[in-house]
């Protein structure tokens, strides 16, 4: 059994605070990361993660704008395609999500000067 993690690695915390808006968004990114060659449509993501009807399209588009996903076609399809230099921190975030979800959630929802949250 692994020892309990007391805090996230600095690079994971920074990635989550600066790039990820919600736990749902991270879970979408990680879902597409599991099959990087596969193109996903929003309804497939909605069904796989049991999301609300409007959530997946908005979050997929945002992840694509952030350079984490590639988008193509009509209807739009998405696949995992971050800059290769970002893959190590995303892999570390995936491990943290699996091992210490509470720390990941705390980081995502912590105030950050790089993003604004609705009140």
C-alpha positions in Angstrom: 0.0 0.0 0.0 1.3 3.5 -0.9 1.7 6.1 1.8 -1.0 8.7 1.8 -0.1 11.8 -0.2 -0.2 15.0 1.9 0.0 17.4 -1.0 0.1 17.4 -4.7 3.3 17.8 -6.6 3.8 21.5 -7.4 3.5 21.0 -11.2 0.2 19.1 -10.8 -1.2 21.7 -8.5 -0.2 24.5 -10.9 -1.7 22.6 -13.9 -5.0 22.0 -12.1 -5.3 25.6 -10.9 -4.3 27.2 -14.2 -5.8 24.8 -16.8 -8.8 22.9 -15.3 -12.1 24.6 -14.4 -13.8 21.6 -12.7 -13.5 18.0 -11.7 -15.8 17.1 -14.6 -13.4 18.8 -17.0 -10.5 16.8 -15.7 -12.4 13.6 -15.9 -13.2 14.4 -19.6 -9.6 15.0 -20.3 -8.6 11.8 -18.6 -11.3 9.8 -20.4 -9.9 10.9 -23.8 -6.3 10.3 -22.6 -7.2 6.6 -22.1 -7.7 6.2 -25.9 -5.5 9.0 -27.5 -6.1 7.8 -31.1 -9.8 7.7 -30.8 -12.1 10.6 -31.8 -15.0 11.2 -29.4 -18.2 13.1 -30.0 -19.8 14.9 -27.2 -22.7 12.4 -26.8 -20.2 9.6 -26.2 -18.4 11.6 -23.5 -21.8 12.5 -22.0 -22.8 8.8 -21.8 -19.4 7.5 -20.6 -19.3 10.0 -17.7 -23.0 10.3 -17.2 -23.0 14.1 -17.6 -25.7 16.6 -18.2 -26.6 17.2 -21.9 -24.9 20.5 -22.3 -21.8 19.9 -20.1 -19.7 17.8 -22.4 -19.9 20.0 -25.5 -18.9 23.1 -23.5 -16.1 21.4 -21.6 -14.7 19.7 -24.7 -14.6 23.0 -26.6 -12.8 24.7 -23.7 -10.2 21.9 -23.4 -9.6 22.2 -27.2 -9.1 26.0 -26.8 -6.6 25.3 -24.1 -4.6 23.1 -26.5 -5.3 19.9 -24.7 -7.6 18.3 -27.3 -7.7 18.3 -31.1 -11.0 19.1 -32.7 -12.2 18.2 -36.2 -15.3 17.6 -38.3 -19.0 18.3 -38.2 -20.4 17.3 -35.8 -17.3 18.1 -33.9 -15.1 15.2 -32.7 -12.3 15.5 -30.2 -9.3 13.5 -29.3 -6.5 13.8 -26.7 -3.7 15.9 -28.2 -1.7 18.0 -25.8 1.7 19.3 -26.5 4.0 16.4 -25.8 5.8 18.5 -23.2 2.6 18.7 -21.2 2.0 14.9 -21.1 4.1 14.3 -18.0 2.2 16.7 -15.9 -1.1 15.3 -17.2 0.0 11.8 -16.4 1.0 12.9 -12.9 -2.5 14.5 -12.6 -4.1 11.3 -13.6 -2.1 9.4 -10.9 -3.1 11.9 -8.3 -6.8 11.7 -9.4 -6.6 8.0 -8.8 -4.7 8.1 -5.6 -5.7 11.3 -3.8 -8.8 12.6 -5.3 -9.6 14.9 -2.4 -6.3 16.9 -3.0 -7.1 17.1 -6.7 -10.6 18.5 -5.9 -9.2 21.0 -3.5 -6.7 22.2 -6.0 -9.2 22.6 -8.8 -11.6 24.6 -6.7 -9.0 26.7 -4.9 -8.8 30.4 -5.9 -6.3 31.1 -8.6 -5.3 34.5 -10.0 -5.2 32.9 -13.6 -8.9 32.1 -13.6 -12.0 33.7 -12.4 -14.9 31.7 -11.0 -18.6 32.8 -10.9 -19.8 33.8 -7.5 
